[in-house]
């Protein structure tokens, strides 16, 4: 019994350490991103496809300070308009028959924070604090798609890189009922083969 409780304590200590490290990691990620590099996470569950895009403002509009000039405000509106059409940025096979059911676009850290998303409140505050010291902004976009034939989601063509000249790389996380995987796509290799994932 004595040994058991020692091991139990060791296990608890190890778990605590792991979660502390994880929290530290998350905290660091809030303040540090790499310009040119974004993340797209895709979860496929039956006919529902959820996508989340997180990208530095630099990649999509070419600056991260608060938009001041008319041109800068227009650049942000243009980026948001492009982001609102995910099927033009992330081209899915026509045979999957996907349609967009929901789009939420937020720019965090700039002057334009009206998404009202509670989950992002802490993140947004961190960004605001950083912005005062000349920090960063990020676009956070959430999509919900409905695909009539999800089995045909075997590839993605990233016209995203054509749409945004400052974007160079995307890390793509894909989760399906069958598997999960992480890929890197880039301006030089703007395509993803998802064969075997669906
Ligand atoms: Zn930045």
Boltz pocket constraint, residues with backbone or C-beta under 6 A from the ligand:
constraints:
  - pocket:
      binder: B
      contacts: [[A, 33], [A, 35], [A, 56], [A, 57], [A, 58], [A, 64], [A, 135], [A, 136], [A, 137]]
      max_distance: 6.0
